[in-house]
Amino acid sequence: MRSGVKVAVVGGIFVVVAGGVGYGGYNLYGGLTGDDGTDSTTASAKTGPPSADEIDETAKDFLAAWAAGNGPKAAELTNNAAEAGPLLSGYSAQASVSKAVITPGTAVGAKVPFTVKATVTHGGKSMPWSYSSELTVVRGLTSGKPLVDWLPTVVHPKLTKGASLKTGGASSPPIKAVDRKGRELTAEKYPSLGPVLDALRKKYGATAGGTPGVELVIASADAATADQTLLTLAKGKEGKLTTTIDADVQAAAETAVKKYGQASVVAIKPSTGEIRAIANSPAGGFNTAVQGAQAPGSTMKIVTAAMMLINGVVSGPSAPVECPPTVGWEGVTFQNLDKFEIPNATFKDSFRRSCNTTFIKAITPLTKKKIAGTALGETAGKYFGIGLDWQTGIVTRDGSVPESSGGETAASYIGQGKITMNALNMASIAATAKKGSFRQPVIVPQSLDDRELATATPLPGSVAQALRDLMRAAATGNGTGAKAMAEAGNGDKGAKTGSAEVDGQGKSNSWFTGFADDLAAAAVVEAGGHGGDAAGPVVAQVLRAG
């Protein structure tokens, strides 16, 4: 704050120190009295942004009440006392914070950064705990008073709505997770694995042979979400857990996504379904790579191509098809990028260049069979395992290809409409095309807990071969994925690019999936534009590491 105030609890007595001189005192709910002795709560209601003095005074009063362990009083100084109260009161009652020194920094506008140096005490164990956060002062909508704009992140930057801080015996023993070669995996070295390691600990900590310790954690309101350890007061005994991750591929994935503000990538071994890497940017938060749900754009044409081949719409990669600049379906017009066209096209040409109109024209023959709105979903589920409740070893979200009608059917054939996927789903689709059959992705061996894995029907041999030929064409020559895949190393390579439009977003999301020998990967970069421009290099870097 501008005055350089330090707020502390010393021997259970609240003290405010500024320039070495003690000052101030308590009011029940009005905060500290000002230097002139007037109560700040008696001022007439105001409008407009809070002044610099109001920001300083409100921040000082709030931090003082919080540091003193007076949660109800601190909550009354926010614009949402009902939500703030339990979290602020729980700071001492549930988190077992026995002492806290909170030091405000210099306000930037209405934001006041601060540092917390606390002591957590539980069961005779004490440990120091420090971190930084910030608060924002706003004008109360009805009272006109300056108030702290309530967010859980005020208490701790990693807190989310509904989550709480708790100290006690850990809900599960700690684990020492290792990759497939026995190399240790930590969130410090591989930040994207933080949520994954927490989830693995929650599910397999007991069976891995460890014993729990005493920890301060962020406990989620969702029972399915693993606790996030913030401080260890007493270490438990680690149990060893072997995963399918490959440390080299994981490191490449972490580096690749870091170039973008919002990106995710997953790598899978097609022959086994073993997950080799999971990475997100930003790392450590919501695991978009395996739990996201976004339209996959033209990467979905792998499944659409399989549907067309299986249902006799085309006979193979060399079959003649139409690729006009635009095509209409039930009043909706679709077009190719820059309205390109391919005269005398083959199916391979259209896949290589990602011709939207070729795939939408497939609706007509399927409509005659009365399966236009269901065939894509049936193909995705029956042959690619989409929507079959994958038991990977951690919580993941299945892809979704719902029944469609009208213009939505046309959009779904090119990966738009109501279709949702994530990088895990699309990496598995590429892996299925490469292998010729679906292998459900896993991050720990099935033998660990004998969970039931999803199974699917192998692709007909001619269809699997055709899909590989199509993806190889897209990864070479004038294929849309050729530039990116040139950096993926040598060997047998295939790819499919995609860009998915998002309402209200200027640039489309960039998608890319591909394989190189016995490794498949998929990536999405939000607002990254064309698939080969952003997501493509991410996938290539991961494949090269494998």
Secondary structure by P-SEA (a helix, b strand, c coil): cccbbbbbbcccbbbbbcccbbbbbbcccccccccccccccccccccccccaaaaaaaaaaaaaaaaacaaaaaaaacccaaaaaaaaaaccccccccbbbbbbcccccccccbbbbbbbbcccbbbbbbbccbbbbbccccccccccccccccccccccccbbbbbccccbbbbbcccccbbbbbccccccaaaaaaaaaaccccccbbbbbbbbccccccccbbbbbcccccccbbbbbbccccaaaaaaaaaaacccccbbbbbbcccccccccccccccccccccccccccccccaaaaaaaaaaaacccccccbbbbbccccccccbbbbcccccccccccaaaaaaaccaaaaaaaaaaaaaacccccaaaaaaccccccccccccccbbbbbbbccccaaaaaaaaaccccbbbcaaaaaaaaaaaaaccccccccccccccccbbbbbccccaaaaaaaaaaaaaaaccccccccccccccccccccccbbbbbccccccbbbbbbccccccbbbbbcccccccccaaaaaaaaaaac
